[in-house]
Amino acid sequence: MYDKEWIEYKKNLINLRYTSFNVNNHDIPLFSFIEYNLSNKCTRACSFCPVKNDDDVQFMDLKTYDESLKQLRDADFAGLIIYSGFSEPLLHPGLARFISLTKERLPDVLLGIASNGDLATKEKIRQVFDCGLDILALSLYDDEHQVESFTSIGNELKLKDKIFLRRRFLKDGNLNMIYCNRAGALPAAKEMPLKRNCYYPFYMLYIDCNGDVLFCSHDFNKQLILGSVGRDHLLQLWKGDVLERVRINLHEKCRTHLPCGKCDVTGTVMGEMHYKKWKELKNTSS
């Protein structure tokens, strides 16, 4: 499966896994997507990515991860979890345990990895799927031989329907990717701030390797930290005043606050259902 299919797959899953929780007889949309950044390390240093490979390597610890799973269970979360973020997830030494623990705590979630493929050997791919992984998205930055290699591995392991290949190398004059400035971490190609909606805070949360909770995976400079897994509950952060103010601003096409004020991402590719449900609730209660 290829890049457009991966985007459509995530978009459909986010909609299909839509749930809500009741507050004062109102159904509040719950996040359908949790993204984890498992470390501060990557195997590459790409010009379009602001990740800095510091000598001080940090990996998410099991205690923090397990606490986040318990909080997701409290919220009856049954959506999509992806290991991706500001790092290469296959670098995490405890990855197999994280996957198996996720399936123990949250058997109904769909669990995936988005990787650059550098460490995705046939043995590693077999291991993560044996532990309970559901989907693997591989961003291929080198050449056509990677497509052939991973297609062969997928066929051999009978996983071709669970592996998405995302071409990121130059072919036919393009890189098959949309550039964005990661909320100001890279130069913007557009005039800032944009005047448009963005659906990210209506359908997702982002958990960093130290347990910090962000509302958006584009906030590479971590300008708005909602709280911390060790100190706060994800559900409370989700329905808290800070995130609600962000939603109201983006609903009004106002991107003057950080990190949105420096961000040039489109932001409406997925999550429209969550946005509309939130909008309906606001119209009903006003």
NUSE-330557 format. One record per residue (C-alpha): x, y, z negated; residue in three letters; chain; residue number from 0. Coordinates in steps of 0.02 Angstrom, whole numbers. Last residue first. Layout:
BEGIN
ATOM   east  north     up residuo cadena num
ATOM      X      Y      Z     ALA      A NUM
...
***
This chain:
BEGIN
ATOM   east  north     up residuo cadena num
ATOM  -1242   1437  -1144     SER      A 285
ATOM  -1253   1255  -1201     SER      A 284
ATOM  -1322   1186  -1038     THR      A 283
ATOM  -1205   1286   -926     ASN      A 282
ATOM  -1056   1232  -1029     LYS      A 281
ATOM  -1109   1049  -1022     LEU      A 280
ATOM  -1132   1058   -834     GLU      A 279
ATOM   -959   1135   -816     LYS      A 278
ATOM   -881    995   -919     TRP      A 277
ATOM   -967    865   -811     LYS      A 276
ATOM   -911    958   -654     LYS      A 275
ATOM   -730    962   -714     TYR      A 274
ATOM   -731    778   -759     HIS      A 273
ATOM   -800    734   -587     MET      A 272
ATOM   -672    845   -500     GLU      A 271
ATOM   -525    755   -582     GLY      A 270
ATOM   -421    727   -426     MET      A 269
ATOM   -342    831   -289     VAL      A 268
ATOM   -393    994   -373     THR      A 267
ATOM   -230   1052   -451     GLY      A 266
ATOM   -155   1141   -302     THR      A 265
ATOM     13   1159   -389     VAL      A 264
ATOM     90   1334   -386     ASP      A 263
ATOM    125   1354   -572     CYS      A 262
ATOM    199   1509   -654     LYS      A 261
ATOM     40   1574   -733     GLY      A 260
ATOM    -17   1397   -771     CYS      A 259
ATOM    119   1369   -901     PRO      A 258
ATOM     80   1491   -973     LEU      A 257
ATOM    -72   1606   -958     HIS      A 256
ATOM   -113   1710   -803     THR      A 255
ATOM   -194   1570   -707     ARG      A 254
ATOM   -373   1633   -701     CYS      A 253
ATOM   -483   1539   -579     LYS      A 252
ATOM   -630   1559   -700     GLU      A 251
ATOM   -634   1370   -728     HIS      A 250
ATOM   -446   1381   -753     LEU      A 249
ATOM   -468   1507   -892     ASN      A 248
ATOM   -608   1408   -975     ILE      A 247
ATOM   -506   1247   -967     ARG      A 246
ATOM   -354   1332  -1047     VAL      A 245
ATOM   -463   1402  -1185     ARG      A 244
ATOM   -531   1227  -1217     GLU      A 243
ATOM   -355   1160  -1230     LEU      A 242
ATOM   -312   1282  -1369     VAL      A 241
ATOM   -480   1266  -1458     ASP      A 240
ATOM   -470   1079  -1487     GLY      A 239
ATOM   -573    942  -1403     LYS      A 238
ATOM   -423    853  -1329     TRP      A 237
ATOM   -311    894  -1477     LEU      A 236
ATOM   -436    814  -1595     GLN      A 235
ATOM   -448    659  -1485     LEU      A 234
ATOM   -259    644  -1476     LEU      A 233
ATOM   -242    646  -1666     HIS      A 232
ATOM   -109    760  -1737     ASP      A 231
ATOM     52    741  -1838     ARG      A 230
ATOM    143    589  -1769     GLY      A 229
ATOM     64    606  -1598     VAL      A 228
ATOM    118    788  -1587     SER      A 227
ATOM     28    948  -1543     GLY      A 226
ATOM    -36   1049  -1396     LEU      A 225
ATOM    134   1092  -1325     ILE      A 224
ATOM    123   1233  -1199     LEU      A 223
ATOM    285   1290  -1119     GLN      A 222
ATOM    356   1116  -1096     LYS      A 221
ATOM    481   1172   -963     ASN      A 220
ATOM    426   1027   -852     PHE      A 219
ATOM    242   1078   -866     ASP      A 218
ATOM    187    984   -710     HIS      A 217
ATOM    126    832   -808     SER      A 216
ATOM    -11    934   -889     CYS      A 215
ATOM   -100    940  -1056     PHE      A 214
ATOM     54    916  -1164     LEU      A 213
ATOM     71    807  -1319     VAL      A 212
ATOM    237    793  -1410     ASP      A 211
ATOM    279    615  -1463     GLY      A 210
ATOM    467    627  -1439     ASN      A 209
ATOM    459    540  -1268     CYS      A 208
ATOM    322    657  -1206     ASP      A 207
ATOM    136    616  -1201     ILE      A 206
ATOM     32    693  -1062     TYR      A 205
ATOM   -157    709  -1068     LEU      A 204
ATOM   -280    697   -923     MET      A 203
ATOM   -455    731   -855     TYR      A 202
ATOM   -512    911   -883     PHE      A 201
ATOM   -341    984   -918     PRO      A 200
ATOM   -282    936   -743     TYR      A 199
ATOM   -430   1006   -646     TYR      A 198
ATOM   -359   1168   -578     CYS      A 197
ATOM   -463   1312   -513     ASN      A 196
ATOM   -392   1453   -407     ARG      A 195
ATOM   -314   1624   -414     LYS      A 194
ATOM   -129   1585   -406     LEU      A 193
ATOM    -10   1683   -516     PRO      A 192
ATOM    106   1698   -429     MET      A 191
ATOM    137   1724   -243     GLU      A 190
ATOM    183   1562   -159     LYS      A 189
ATOM    342   1464   -124     ALA      A 188
ATOM    384   1455   -308     ALA      A 187
ATOM    561   1427   -371     PRO      A 186
ATOM    583   1277   -486     LEU      A 185
ATOM    542   1256   -672     ALA      A 184
ATOM    399   1378   -646     GLY      A 183
ATOM    253   1261   -673     ALA      A 182
ATOM    335   1115   -584     ARG      A 181
ATOM    372   1214   -424     ASN      A 180
ATOM    271   1109   -305     CYS      A 179
ATOM    324   1025   -143     TYR      A 178
ATOM    199    909    -59     ILE      A 177
ATOM    274    744     -2     MET      A 176
ATOM    288    643    157     ASN      A 175
ATOM    469    696    183     LEU      A 174
ATOM    439    767    357     ASN      A 173
ATOM    515    776    530     GLY      A 172
ATOM    461    606    594     ASP      A 171
ATOM    544    526    443     LYS      A 170
ATOM    642    603    301     LEU      A 169
ATOM    636    499    142     PHE      A 168
ATOM    497    506     11     ARG      A 167
ATOM    389    360     66     ARG      A 166
ATOM    275    304    -75     ARG      A 165
ATOM    258    115    -83     LEU      A 164
ATOM    115     49   -190     PHE      A 163
ATOM    131   -123   -271     ILE      A 162
ATOM    -22   -213   -339     LYS      A 161
ATOM    -93   -278   -175     ASP      A 160
ATOM     79   -344   -124     LYS      A 159
ATOM     97   -440   -287     LEU      A 158
ATOM    114   -619   -224     LYS      A 157
ATOM    292   -624   -291     LEU      A 156
ATOM    362   -661   -118     GLU      A 155
ATOM    247   -537    -33     ASN      A 154
ATOM    291   -398   -154     GLY      A 153
ATOM    476   -436   -138     ILE      A 152
ATOM    466   -430     53     SER      A 151
ATOM    372   -265     49     THR      A 150
ATOM    502   -200    -73     PHE      A 149
ATOM    645   -241     46     SER      A 148
ATOM    560   -182    206     GLU      A 147
ATOM    510    -16    130     VAL      A 146
ATOM    683      5     56     GLN      A 145
ATOM    759    -28    227     HIS      A 144
ATOM    661    119    295     GLU      A 143
ATOM    774    242    206     ASP      A 142
ATOM    829    323     43     ASP      A 141
ATOM    699    411    -65     TYR      A 140
ATOM    569    276    -95     LEU      A 139
ATOM    442    319   -230     SER      A 138
ATOM    381    153   -300     LEU      A 137
ATOM    208    137   -378     ALA      A 136
ATOM    181    -19   -485     LEU      A 135
ATOM      9    -80   -540     ILE      A 134
ATOM    -68   -194   -672     ASP      A 133
ATOM     74   -224   -796     LEU      A 132
ATOM     38   -366   -917     GLY      A 131
ATOM    204   -436   -977     CYS      A 130
ATOM    216   -550   -824     ASP      A 129
ATOM    198   -394   -717     PHE      A 128
ATOM    344   -311   -804     VAL      A 127
ATOM    453   -467   -789     GLN      A 126
ATOM    418   -503   -605     ARG      A 125
ATOM    464   -325   -559     ILE      A 124
ATOM    624   -336   -661     LYS      A 123
ATOM    673   -501   -578     GLU      A 122
ATOM    638   -435   -403     LYS      A 121
ATOM    745   -284   -441     THR      A 120
ATOM    663   -118   -475     ALA      A 119
ATOM    808    -23   -552     LEU      A 118
ATOM    826    107   -414     ASP      A 117
ATOM    641     99   -372     GLY      A 116
ATOM    601    283   -402     ASN      A 115
ATOM    467    228   -525     SER      A 114
ATOM    283    258   -562     ALA      A 113
ATOM    226    124   -683     ILE      A 112
ATOM     49     65   -713     GLY      A 111
ATOM    -73      6   -845     LEU      A 110
ATOM   -260    -12   -820     LEU      A 109
ATOM   -348     -9   -988     VAL      A 108
ATOM   -468   -145  -1046     ASP      A 107
ATOM   -349   -240  -1160     PRO      A 106
ATOM   -306    -87  -1264     LEU      A 105
ATOM   -209   -140  -1419     ARG      A 104
ATOM   -142   -306  -1355     GLU      A 103
ATOM   -124   -246  -1176     LYS      A 102
ATOM    -28    -94  -1235     THR      A 101
ATOM     82   -203  -1346     LEU      A 100
ATOM    131   -310  -1195     SER      A  99
ATOM    179   -157  -1094     ILE      A  98
ATOM    276    -73  -1234     PHE      A  97
ATOM    367   -236  -1272     ARG      A  96
ATOM    424   -253  -1091     ALA      A  95
ATOM    481    -71  -1088     LEU      A  94
ATOM    590    -81  -1243     GLY      A  93
ATOM    754    -37  -1158     PRO      A  92
ATOM    677    111  -1065     HIS      A  91
ATOM    770    136   -901     LEU      A  90
ATOM    623     68   -800     LEU      A  89
ATOM    526    226   -844     PRO      A  88
ATOM    637    345   -743     GLU      A  87
ATOM    614    517   -817     SER      A  86
ATOM    512    678   -825     PHE      A  85
ATOM    343    591   -817     GLY      A  84
ATOM    307    414   -761     SER      A  83
ATOM    231    276   -866     TYR      A  82
ATOM     48    276   -812     ILE      A  81
ATOM   -105    237   -917     ILE      A  80
ATOM   -276    231   -833     LEU      A  79
ATOM   -442    223   -923     GLY      A  78
ATOM   -515    120  -1064     ALA      A  77
ATOM   -504    242  -1209     PHE      A  76
ATOM   -623    199  -1351     ASP      A  75
ATOM   -562    358  -1441     ALA      A  74
ATOM   -501    258  -1591     ASP      A  73
ATOM   -412    143  -1467     ARG      A  72
ATOM   -322    293  -1395     LEU      A  71
ATOM   -269    341  -1571     GLN      A  70
ATOM   -204    165  -1601     LYS      A  69
ATOM   -108    172  -1437     LEU      A  68
ATOM    -28    338  -1487     SER      A  67
ATOM     27    263  -1653     GLU      A  66
ATOM    104    116  -1559     ASP      A  65
ATOM    206    232  -1451     TYR      A  64
ATOM    270    334  -1596     THR      A  63
ATOM    319    177  -1694     LYS      A  62
ATOM    398     95  -1541     LEU      A  61
ATOM    518    238  -1510     ASP      A  60
ATOM    515    349  -1355     MET      A  59
ATOM    691    355  -1285     PHE      A  58
ATOM    815    497  -1303     GLN      A  57
ATOM    983    512  -1218     VAL      A  56
ATOM   1098    651  -1277     ASP      A  55
ATOM   1212    664  -1125     ASP      A  54
ATOM   1077    766  -1040     ASP      A  53
ATOM   1008    716   -870     ASN      A  52
ATOM    912    873   -825     LYS      A  51
ATOM    747    845   -734     VAL      A  50
ATOM    704    994   -623     PRO      A  49
ATOM    648    889   -473     CYS      A  48
ATOM    650    953   -294     PHE      A  47
ATOM    840    946   -279     SER      A  46
ATOM    845    767   -343     CYS      A  45
ATOM    960    709   -483     ALA      A  44
ATOM    941    521   -495     ARG      A  43
ATOM    944    377   -620     THR      A  42
ATOM    834    474   -741     CYS      A  41
ATOM    844    512   -926     LYS      A  40
ATOM    738    609  -1051     ASN      A  39
ATOM    637    456  -1103     SER      A  38
ATOM    467    370  -1100     LEU      A  37
ATOM    364    508  -1020     ASN      A  36
ATOM    189    441  -1037     TYR      A  35
ATOM     38    491   -932     GLU      A  34
ATOM   -138    464   -998     ILE      A  33
ATOM   -285    468   -877     PHE      A  32
ATOM   -472    456   -906     SER      A  31
ATOM   -484    600  -1029     PHE      A  30
ATOM   -651    611  -1117     LEU      A  29
ATOM   -798    715  -1054     PRO      A  28
ATOM   -906    782  -1197     ILE      A  27
ATOM  -1084    714  -1209     ASP      A  26
ATOM  -1184    834  -1317     HIS      A  25
ATOM  -1293    777  -1463     ASN      A  24
ATOM  -1186    873  -1588     ASN      A  23
ATOM  -1028    792  -1520     VAL      A  22
ATOM  -1044    632  -1420     ASN      A  21
ATOM   -901    553  -1327     PHE      A  20
ATOM   -880    534  -1139     SER      A  19
ATOM   -817    406  -1014     THR      A  18
ATOM   -750    412   -836     TYR      A  17
ATOM   -656    255   -787     ARG      A  16
ATOM   -730    252   -612     LEU      A  15
ATOM   -684    433   -583     ASN      A  14
ATOM   -504    417   -639     ILE      A  13
ATOM   -493    253   -547     LEU      A  12
ATOM   -553    331   -384     ASN      A  11
ATOM   -424    471   -392     LYS      A  10
ATOM   -286    350   -440     LYS      A   9
ATOM   -324    235   -293     TYR      A   8
ATOM   -346    382   -174     GLU      A   7
ATOM   -174    448   -220     ILE      A   6
ATOM    -97    275   -206     TRP      A   5
ATOM   -183    245    -38     GLU      A   4
ATOM   -111    406     29     LYS      A   3
ATOM     61    349    -28     ASP      A   2
ATOM     64    173     42     TYR      A   1
ATOM      0      0      0     MET      A   0
***
